[in-house]
Amino acid sequence: MIHSFASKVAPKEILENIPNLISAYFTLTPDCKNKTQQVSFGTSGHRGNALKKSFNQTHILAISQALCEYRKENNITGTLFIGKDTHALSAPAQMSALEVFAANEVTCKIALNDGYTPTPLISFTILEANKTSKLTSDGVVITPSHNPPSDGGFKYNTPNGGPADTDVTSIIEKRANEIIANNLQDVKRVSLQEAMQSGFVQEFDFVTPYVAQLPQIINIEAIKNAGLKLAVDPLGGSGIAVYQKINEVYGLDLAITNQYTDPTFSFMCCDHDGKIRMDCSSPYAMHSLVALKDNFDLAFANDPDFDRHGIVTPSAGLMNPNHYLSVAIWYLLRTRTKWSADSAIGKTLVSSSMIDRVISDMGRNLYEVPVGFKWFVEGLHSGFLGFGGEESAGASFLRFDGSAWSTDKDGIILNLLAAEITAVMQKDPALIYQEFEKKFGKAFYARIDAVATSEQKAKLKNLKPQDIQSTTLAGEKIEHIFSNAAGNDAPIGGIKVCSQNGWFAARPSGTEDIYKIYAESFISSEHLAQIQKEAQQIVSQAIL
């Protein structure tokens, strides 16, 4: 059900009480025996809410100490690059972390003038540093991504520039919870003043080097020569200074809306459920920018840590992320002629099969992985993958010369690529996608939720192909059933069932008593509805 606040500017009565939230961060103490209040690294680090005792100073002190110990044990002795976004809890969390890092004599670099740093700039900077330094560097990004203003997040990026895999985060998570259970006795800590004067905390310009090298991955000259009228809504996020620097250096006709930060994000339009959520792939949250679509040749947005992208075209409004990924891949394979002919294209298994059809038509290899960008990190780092993207509007790709740019999601280059496509092809990406539909068929894609108990979710997570009894899906023969991803054979934490013209994937939610059903049909919306209906029946039979 769509909330009455959806697409409307957030009313004052739902704005977060920021002083109360920050007070809760410093004063509330989690119960280490309560699972919801423990340190828990999901696909993108530890996230939580200070008022719910799931993201408090206790958590950050413990995680930071555990990270220091992990770095020492693995001989990571270079700079720890630290970025934070504009969520209210990000600045306090950075302060707490610096107190621990300085006490452990870890050299840290933070943004100039207590500024903000997007996720992709941390990844980019780690890779650049490790090209020349004899000491190995890594990074931390303090962000809950597009989550509501009340949330906080803390993510570790390893020396390959990407988000840490579970083999790393499980170690940090386990140790952090031990530290909390031991009342933080193992935490080395100095005051913030001592940390800032210690010499271990240094300011760094993350923006200028990143912007200066953009011509190595984006055809900036083509965008400029086309004279495109562009707009970007940073959604009050961490990369406002990046777009300002792009305008300053390259002189693009790029209008920047909402050129200010506000921890309540009061300028946002509410999402489908009436909550404030800085989701640049949601037509509800993006309503104000979509309303400007006819005023610009192209408009785009990012979430607060700038790892996601949202593309708004005059012809279609906000593009479906799957549609844009298909176009971006097609265009890159046409124009990046110095990429290795063997470079594969990575996609998550719940992304649209339109991508599969485009890649097959171009004679390239598909690399399908479970949900989570971490599965693309090594491939992008080595050049095995030319592109890695996921259905939730996150992607990155290689430079013109086939070398790595970032190994974390980069919403900035995906936005600029849309401008390059529009400039070079003289049509916006949505119009190109319409040509795909004529050639490959129209895709009907949706995600829905279904109720499940904790026991049922546990069964779903461990399903095997032999547990599925059905032989048909919405009138077609089932051709493939996967419990491990086709690309890297990693467990998908659920099941994917495919027929000739449709598929569904079912995965349990990590936080709610539901499971998610992703489904797609290349026949009709009615066929999609039938797939969704039968998906619930198939899963229910397997987990009851």
C-alpha positions as CSV (number, residue, x, y, z in Angstrom):
1,M,0.0,0.0,0.0
2,I,1.3,3.5,-0.9
3,H,1.4,5.9,2.0
4,S,-0.4,9.2,1.7
5,F,2.9,11.0,2.3
6,A,4.5,9.3,-0.7
7,S,6.0,11.7,-3.3
8,K,5.3,14.7,-1.0
9,V,7.9,16.8,0.7
10,A,8.4,15.5,4.2
11,P,6.1,17.1,6.7
12,K,7.7,18.7,9.8
13,E,6.1,16.3,12.2
14,I,8.0,13.3,10.9
15,L,11.5,15.0,10.9
16,E,14.1,13.3,13.1
17,N,14.9,15.0,16.4
18,I,18.6,15.3,15.8
19,P,19.7,16.4,19.3
20,N,17.8,13.5,20.8
21,L,19.4,11.1,18.3
22,I,22.9,12.2,19.0
23,S,22.3,12.1,22.7
24,A,21.2,8.5,22.4
25,Y,24.4,7.7,20.5
26,F,26.5,8.8,23.4
27,T,24.3,7.8,26.4
28,L,22.5,4.6,25.5
29,T,24.3,1.3,26.1
30,P,23.4,-1.8,24.1
31,D,22.6,-5.1,25.7
32,C,25.2,-7.5,24.3
33,K,22.8,-10.5,25.0
34,N,20.2,-9.0,22.7
35,K,20.9,-10.1,19.2
36,T,19.3,-6.9,17.7
37,Q,21.8,-4.8,19.7
38,Q,24.9,-6.7,18.8
39,V,27.5,-5.7,16.1
40,S,26.3,-7.3,12.9
41,F,28.0,-6.8,9.5
42,G,25.5,-7.3,6.7
43,T,26.3,-6.9,3.0
44,S,27.4,-3.3,3.6
45,G,28.8,-3.1,7.1
46,H,27.2,-2.6,10.5
47,R,24.1,-0.5,10.4
48,G,21.7,0.5,13.1
49,N,19.8,3.2,15.0
50,A,21.0,4.9,18.2
51,L,17.5,5.1,19.7
52,K,17.1,1.3,19.3
53,K,20.6,0.7,20.8
54,S,21.9,-0.8,17.6
55,F,24.3,2.0,16.6
56,N,25.9,3.7,19.6
57,Q,29.3,4.8,20.7
58,T,29.8,1.4,22.3
59,H,29.5,-0.3,19.0
60,I,31.9,2.1,17.2
61,L,34.5,1.9,19.9
62,A,34.4,-1.9,19.8
63,I,34.4,-2.2,16.0
64,S,37.3,0.3,15.7
65,Q,39.4,-1.6,18.2
66,A,38.6,-4.9,16.5
67,L,39.6,-3.3,13.2
68,C,42.9,-2.1,14.6
69,E,43.7,-5.7,15.8
70,Y,42.7,-7.1,12.4
71,R,45.0,-4.7,10.6
72,K,47.9,-5.5,12.9
73,E,47.4,-9.3,12.5
74,N,47.4,-8.9,8.8
75,N,50.3,-6.5,8.5
76,I,48.2,-3.6,7.1
77,T,50.3,-0.7,8.2
78,G,49.6,2.0,5.7
79,T,47.0,4.8,5.9
80,L,43.4,4.2,6.9
81,F,41.4,6.5,4.7
82,I,38.2,7.5,6.4
83,G,35.0,9.0,4.8
84,K,31.7,9.9,6.3
85,D,28.4,10.9,4.8
86,T,25.8,13.5,6.0
87,H,23.7,11.3,8.2
88,A,23.5,12.8,11.7
89,L,25.2,9.8,13.4
90,S,28.2,9.8,10.9
91,A,30.1,12.7,12.5
92,P,29.9,11.4,16.1
93,A,30.9,7.9,14.9
94,Q,33.9,9.3,13.1
95,M,34.9,11.1,16.4
96,S,34.6,7.9,18.4
97,A,36.6,5.9,15.8
98,L,39.4,8.5,15.6
99,E,39.8,8.3,19.4
100,V,40.5,4.5,19.1
101,F,42.6,4.7,15.9
102,A,44.9,7.3,17.3
103,A,45.3,5.4,20.5
104,N,46.3,2.4,18.5
105,E,48.8,4.6,16.5
106,V,47.0,4.1,13.2
107,T,47.6,6.8,10.6
108,C,44.2,8.1,9.4
109,K,43.3,10.6,6.7
110,I,40.0,12.4,6.9
111,A,38.4,15.1,4.6
112,L,39.6,18.7,4.7
113,N,37.7,21.0,7.0
114,D,35.7,18.3,8.6
115,G,34.0,17.7,5.3
116,Y,32.3,14.7,3.8
117,T,33.6,11.9,1.5
118,P,31.6,9.7,-0.8
119,T,32.2,5.9,-0.8
120,P,33.7,5.8,-4.3
121,L,36.3,8.4,-3.5
122,I,37.5,6.2,-0.6
123,S,37.8,3.2,-2.9
124,F,39.5,5.2,-5.6
125,T,42.0,6.7,-3.0
126,I,42.9,3.3,-1.6
127,L,43.7,1.9,-5.0
128,E,45.7,5.0,-5.9
129,A,47.7,4.8,-2.7
130,N,48.5,1.2,-3.0
131,K,49.9,1.7,-6.5
132,T,52.9,3.6,-5.2
133,S,53.1,3.1,-1.4
134,K,55.3,0.3,0.2
135,L,52.8,0.2,3.0
136,T,49.3,-1.2,2.5
137,S,46.4,1.2,2.9
138,D,42.7,0.5,3.4
139,G,39.6,2.5,4.5
140,V,36.5,3.0,6.4
141,V,33.2,4.6,5.2
142,I,30.8,5.8,7.9
143,T,27.4,5.6,6.2
144,P,24.1,3.8,6.3
145,S,23.7,4.5,2.5
146,H,20.2,5.6,1.6
147,N,18.6,4.6,4.9
148,P,16.5,7.0,6.9
149,P,18.0,10.0,8.8
150,S,17.9,8.1,12.1
151,D,20.3,5.4,11.0
152,G,24.1,5.1,11.1
153,G,26.5,2.8,9.3
154,F,30.2,1.7,9.5
155,K,31.8,-0.2,6.6
156,Y,35.3,-1.5,6.2
157,N,37.0,-1.4,2.7
158,T,40.0,-3.7,2.4
159,P,43.3,-2.9,0.5
160,N,41.7,-4.0,-2.8
161,G,39.5,-0.9,-2.4
162,G,36.2,-2.8,-2.1
163,P,33.8,-3.7,0.8
164,A,35.2,-6.4,3.0
165,D,34.0,-9.9,2.4
166,T,32.4,-12.1,5.1
167,D,35.8,-13.8,5.8
168,V,37.0,-10.5,7.1
169,T,33.8,-9.0,8.5
170,S,33.0,-12.1,10.5
171,I,36.4,-11.8,12.3
172,I,35.8,-8.1,13.1
173,E,32.2,-8.7,14.1
174,K,33.0,-11.5,16.5
175,R,35.8,-9.6,18.1
176,A,33.8,-6.4,18.5
177,N,31.0,-8.3,20.3
178,E,33.6,-9.9,22.6
179,I,34.9,-6.5,23.4
180,I,31.4,-5.2,24.2
181,A,30.7,-8.2,26.4
182,N,33.9,-7.4,28.3
183,N,32.7,-3.8,28.9
184,L,35.1,-2.3,26.5
185,Q,38.1,-3.1,28.7
186,D,40.2,-4.0,25.7
187,V,39.6,-0.7,23.9
188,K,42.6,1.6,23.6
189,R,41.3,5.2,23.5
190,V,42.4,8.8,23.9
191,S,40.3,11.9,24.0
192,L,39.3,13.5,20.7
193,Q,41.5,16.5,21.4
194,E,44.5,14.2,21.9
195,A,43.6,12.2,18.8
196,M,43.5,15.4,16.6
197,Q,46.8,16.6,18.0
198,S,48.5,13.2,17.9
199,G,49.8,13.4,14.4
200,F,48.0,10.2,13.5
201,V,45.0,12.1,12.2
202,Q,45.6,14.1,9.1
203,E,43.4,16.0,6.7
204,F,43.4,15.0,3.0
205,D,41.9,16.3,-0.2
206,F,39.9,13.4,-1.6
207,V,38.1,15.4,-4.2
208,T,40.7,17.0,-6.4
209,P,42.6,13.8,-7.5
210,Y,39.3,12.0,-8.2
211,V,37.9,14.8,-10.3
212,A,41.3,15.4,-12.1
213,Q,41.3,11.8,-13.3
214,L,37.7,11.6,-14.5
215,P,38.8,11.9,-18.2
216,Q,40.4,8.5,-17.8
217,I,37.0,6.9,-17.4
218,I,34.4,9.3,-18.8
219,N,34.5,11.2,-22.1
220,I,34.1,14.6,-20.4
221,E,35.0,16.4,-23.7
222,A,32.0,14.8,-25.5
223,I,29.7,15.9,-22.7
224,K,31.0,19.5,-22.8
225,N,31.0,19.7,-26.6
226,A,27.4,18.5,-26.8
227,G,26.3,21.5,-24.7
228,L,24.0,19.4,-22.6
229,K,21.9,21.1,-20.0
230,L,22.3,18.9,-17.0
231,A,21.0,18.8,-13.4
232,V,22.1,16.8,-10.4
233,D,20.4,16.4,-7.0
234,P,23.0,15.2,-4.5
235,L,20.1,14.5,-2.1
236,G,21.9,16.4,0.6
237,G,24.7,13.9,0.5
238,S,28.5,13.6,0.8
239,G,29.4,14.5,-2.8
240,I,28.2,18.1,-3.2
241,A,31.8,19.3,-3.3
242,V,32.6,16.7,-6.0
243,Y,30.0,18.1,-8.5
244,Q,31.1,21.7,-7.6
245,K,34.7,20.7,-8.4
246,I,33.5,19.1,-11.7
247,N,31.8,22.3,-12.7
248,E,34.9,24.3,-11.7
249,V,37.4,22.1,-13.6
250,Y,35.4,21.2,-16.7
251,G,32.9,24.0,-17.1
252,L,29.9,21.7,-17.6
253,D,26.4,23.2,-17.7
254,L,25.4,21.2,-14.6
255,A,22.9,22.7,-12.2
256,I,23.2,21.4,-8.7
257,T,19.9,21.4,-6.7
258,N,19.9,21.2,-2.9
259,Q,23.4,22.5,-2.5
260,Y,23.3,22.1,1.3
261,T,23.3,19.4,3.9
262,D,20.5,18.9,6.5
263,P,20.7,15.9,8.8
264,T,16.8,15.8,8.9
265,F,16.8,15.7,5.1
266,S,13.7,17.9,5.3
267,F,13.8,18.7,1.5
268,M,13.2,15.0,0.6
269,C,10.0,13.7,-0.8
270,C,8.8,10.7,1.2
271,D,9.2,7.2,-0.1
272,H,6.4,4.7,-0.8
273,D,5.9,3.9,2.9
274,G,5.8,7.6,4.0
275,K,9.4,7.5,5.4
276,I,12.3,9.7,4.5
277,R,14.7,7.6,2.6
278,M,17.3,9.0,0.2
279,D,16.8,6.3,-2.4
280,C,17.7,7.7,-5.8
281,S,16.1,4.7,-7.5
282,S,12.7,5.4,-5.9
283,P,10.2,7.4,-8.0
284,Y,8.6,8.6,-4.8
285,A,11.8,9.8,-3.1
286,M,12.9,11.3,-6.4
287,H,9.6,13.1,-7.2
288,S,11.0,16.7,-7.0
289,L,13.8,15.9,-9.5
290,V,11.5,14.0,-11.8
291,A,9.3,17.0,-11.9
292,L,12.1,18.9,-13.5
293,K,12.7,16.4,-16.3
294,D,11.5,18.6,-19.1
295,N,13.8,21.4,-18.1
296,F,17.0,19.5,-18.8
297,D,18.5,17.1,-21.4
298,L,19.3,14.8,-18.5
299,A,19.2,14.9,-14.7
300,F,20.6,12.5,-12.1
301,A,20.9,12.0,-8.4
302,N,22.9,10.1,-5.8
303,D,22.2,8.7,-2.3
304,P,24.1,10.2,0.7
305,D,27.3,8.2,0.3
306,F,27.1,8.4,-3.5
307,D,27.5,4.8,-4.3
308,R,24.1,4.6,-6.1
309,H,22.8,6.4,-9.1
310,G,19.4,7.6,-10.3
311,I,18.9,8.7,-14.0
312,V,16.1,11.0,-15.0
313,T,15.4,11.5,-18.7
314,P,12.9,13.7,-20.6
315,S,11.5,10.6,-22.4
316,A,10.9,8.3,-19.4
317,G,11.3,10.2,-16.1
318,L,13.2,8.1,-13.6
319,M,14.7,5.1,-15.3
320,N,14.3,1.7,-13.8
321,P,17.8,0.7,-12.6
322,N,17.7,-2.5,-14.5
323,H,17.0,-0.6,-17.7
324,Y,19.9,1.8,-17.2
325,L,22.3,-1.0,-16.4
326,S,21.4,-2.7,-19.7
327,V,22.1,0.5,-21.6
328,A,25.3,1.3,-19.8
329,I,26.7,-2.2,-20.4
330,W,25.8,-2.1,-24.1
331,Y,27.4,1.4,-24.5
332,L,30.5,0.5,-22.7
333,L,31.1,-2.7,-24.7
334,R,30.7,-0.6,-27.9
335,T,33.1,2.2,-26.9
336,R,35.7,0.9,-24.5
337,T,37.8,-0.7,-27.2
338,K,41.0,-1.1,-25.0
339,W,39.2,-3.3,-22.6
340,S,40.3,-7.0,-22.9
341,A,38.0,-9.0,-25.2
342,D,37.9,-11.5,-22.4
343,S,36.6,-9.1,-19.8
344,A,33.3,-10.4,-18.4
345,I,30.2,-8.4,-17.3
346,G,29.1,-9.0,-13.8
347,K,25.5,-8.8,-12.5
348,T,23.7,-10.0,-9.5
349,L,21.4,-12.9,-10.0
350,V,18.3,-10.8,-9.2
351,S,19.1,-8.2,-11.9
352,S,17.1,-8.2,-15.1
353,S,17.7,-10.9,-17.8
354,M,17.6,-8.1,-20.3
355,I,21.3,-7.7,-19.4
356,D,21.9,-11.4,-20.3
357,R,20.3,-10.9,-23.7
358,V,22.3,-7.7,-24.4
359,I,25.6,-9.4,-23.4
360,S,24.9,-12.5,-25.4
361,D,24.0,-10.5,-28.4
362,M,27.4,-8.8,-28.2
363,G,29.3,-12.0,-27.8
364,R,30.6,-11.3,-24.3
365,N,30.7,-13.4,-21.2
366,L,28.2,-13.0,-18.3
367,Y,29.3,-13.4,-14.7
368,E,26.3,-13.9,-12.4
369,V,26.8,-13.7,-8.6
370,P,24.8,-13.6,-5.4
371,V,23.4,-10.3,-4.1
372,G,26.1,-8.0,-2.8
373,F,28.7,-5.8,-4.6
374,K,31.5,-7.6,-2.7
375,W,31.3,-10.3,-5.3
376,F,32.6,-7.9,-8.0
377,V,35.6,-6.5,-6.1
378,E,38.4,-8.9,-7.1
379,G,37.1,-9.1,-10.7
380,L,37.2,-5.3,-11.1
381,H,40.5,-5.1,-9.3
382,S,42.2,-7.6,-11.6
383,G,40.4,-6.6,-14.8
384,F,38.6,-9.9,-15.1
385,L,35.4,-7.9,-15.0
386,G,34.9,-4.8,-17.2
387,F,31.7,-3.9,-15.3
388,G,29.9,-5.0,-12.2
389,G,26.4,-3.9,-11.4
390,E,23.4,-4.8,-9.2
391,E,19.7,-4.3,-9.4
392,S,19.6,-1.7,-6.6
393,A,21.3,1.0,-8.8
394,G,24.9,0.3,-7.8
395,A,27.8,-0.3,-10.3
396,S,31.3,0.5,-11.3
397,F,33.5,-0.2,-14.4
398,L,37.0,0.1,-15.7
399,R,38.9,3.0,-17.0
400,F,39.4,3.5,-20.8
401,D,42.7,1.6,-20.6
402,G,41.1,-1.4,-18.8
403,S,42.6,-0.7,-15.4
404,A,40.6,-0.4,-12.1
405,W,39.0,2.9,-11.2
406,S,37.0,1.9,-8.1
407,T,36.1,-1.5,-6.7
408,D,33.1,-0.2,-4.8
409,K,29.9,1.2,-6.3
410,D,30.4,4.6,-7.9
411,G,27.2,6.6,-8.5
412,I,29.2,9.5,-9.8
413,I,30.7,7.8,-12.9
414,L,27.4,6.1,-13.6
415,N,25.6,9.5,-13.7
416,L,28.3,11.0,-15.9
417,L,28.2,8.0,-18.2
418,A,24.5,8.7,-18.8
419,A,25.5,12.2,-19.9
420,E,28.3,10.7,-22.1
421,I,25.8,8.3,-23.7
422,T,23.3,11.1,-24.3
423,A,26.1,13.3,-25.9
424,V,27.6,10.6,-28.1
425,M,24.5,8.7,-29.2
426,Q,22.4,12.0,-29.4
427,K,19.5,10.3,-27.5
428,D,19.0,9.6,-23.9
429,P,19.5,6.2,-22.3
430,A,15.7,5.5,-22.0
431,L,15.2,5.9,-25.7
432,I,18.0,3.4,-26.3
433,Y,16.4,1.0,-23.9
434,Q,13.2,1.2,-25.9
435,E,15.2,-0.1,-28.9
436,F,16.2,-3.1,-26.7
437,E,12.6,-3.9,-26.1
438,K,11.9,-4.0,-29.8
439,K,14.9,-6.3,-30.4
440,F,14.9,-8.6,-27.3
441,G,11.4,-8.4,-26.0
442,K,9.8,-6.3,-23.2
443,A,10.8,-7.3,-19.6
444,F,8.2,-7.1,-16.8
445,Y,10.1,-7.1,-13.5
446,A,9.1,-6.6,-9.9
447,R,10.0,-7.5,-6.3
448,I,7.4,-8.4,-3.7
449,D,7.6,-9.7,-0.1
450,A,6.0,-12.7,1.5
451,V,5.6,-13.6,5.2
452,A,7.8,-16.2,6.7
453,T,8.8,-17.3,10.2
454,S,12.5,-17.4,11.4
455,E,12.4,-21.2,10.9
456,Q,11.1,-20.9,7.4
457,K,13.6,-18.3,6.5
458,A,16.4,-20.5,7.8
459,K,15.1,-23.4,5.5
460,L,14.8,-21.0,2.5
461,K,18.4,-19.9,3.0
462,N,19.6,-23.5,2.7
463,L,17.3,-24.8,0.0
464,K,18.9,-27.0,-2.7
465,P,17.6,-27.6,-6.3
466,Q,16.4,-31.1,-5.3
467,D,14.1,-29.5,-2.7
468,I,12.0,-28.0,-5.5
469,Q,9.3,-30.4,-6.6
470,S,7.7,-28.3,-9.4
471,T,8.6,-29.0,-13.1
472,T,6.9,-26.0,-14.6
473,L,6.7,-22.2,-13.9
474,A,3.7,-20.2,-15.1
475,G,3.1,-22.6,-18.0
476,E,6.7,-23.1,-19.1
477,K,9.1,-25.9,-18.3
478,I,11.6,-25.2,-15.6
479,E,15.0,-25.2,-17.3
480,H,17.4,-24.3,-14.4
481,I,17.2,-24.2,-10.6
482,F,20.1,-22.6,-8.7
483,S,21.1,-22.5,-5.1
484,N,24.6,-21.4,-6.0
485,A,25.3,-18.5,-8.4
486,A,26.1,-19.6,-12.0
487,G,29.2,-17.3,-12.2
488,N,31.2,-18.0,-9.1
489,D,29.3,-20.9,-7.6
490,A,28.8,-19.0,-4.3
491,P,25.7,-19.8,-2.2
492,I,22.9,-17.4,-3.0
493,G,21.2,-17.8,0.4
494,G,18.0,-18.9,-1.3
495,I,16.8,-20.2,-4.7
496,K,16.5,-19.1,-8.3
497,V,14.2,-20.9,-10.7
498,C,14.3,-20.2,-14.5
499,S,12.2,-21.0,-17.5
500,Q,12.6,-19.8,-21.1
501,N,10.7,-16.5,-20.7
502,G,10.7,-16.0,-16.9
503,W,12.4,-16.5,-13.6
504,F,12.1,-15.9,-9.9
505,A,14.5,-15.7,-7.0
506,A,13.6,-16.0,-3.4
507,R,15.8,-14.8,-0.5
508,P,15.0,-14.4,3.2
509,S,15.2,-10.9,4.8
510,G,17.9,-10.5,7.3
511,T,15.9,-8.1,9.5
512,E,12.2,-8.8,9.0
513,D,9.9,-11.9,9.1
514,I,9.6,-11.9,5.3
515,Y,11.3,-13.3,2.3
516,K,11.9,-11.3,-0.9
517,I,10.7,-12.6,-4.3
518,Y,12.3,-11.1,-7.4
519,A,10.6,-12.1,-10.6
520,E,10.7,-11.3,-14.3
521,S,8.7,-12.2,-17.4
522,F,9.4,-11.5,-21.0
523,I,5.8,-12.3,-22.0
524,S,3.4,-10.0,-20.1
525,S,2.5,-8.4,-16.8
526,E,-0.1,-11.2,-16.3
527,H,2.6,-13.8,-16.8
528,L,4.7,-12.0,-14.2
529,A,1.8,-12.1,-11.8
530,Q,1.5,-15.8,-12.4
531,I,5.2,-16.3,-11.8
532,Q,5.0,-14.4,-8.5
533,K,1.9,-16.5,-7.4
534,E,3.6,-19.8,-8.3
535,A,6.9,-18.7,-6.7
536,Q,5.1,-18.3,-3.3
537,Q,3.5,-21.8,-3.8
538,I,6.8,-23.4,-4.8
539,V,8.7,-21.8,-1.9
540,S,6.0,-22.6,0.6
541,Q,6.0,-26.3,-0.4
542,A,9.7,-26.4,0.2
543,I,9.9,-24.6,3.5
544,L,6.8,-25.7,5.3
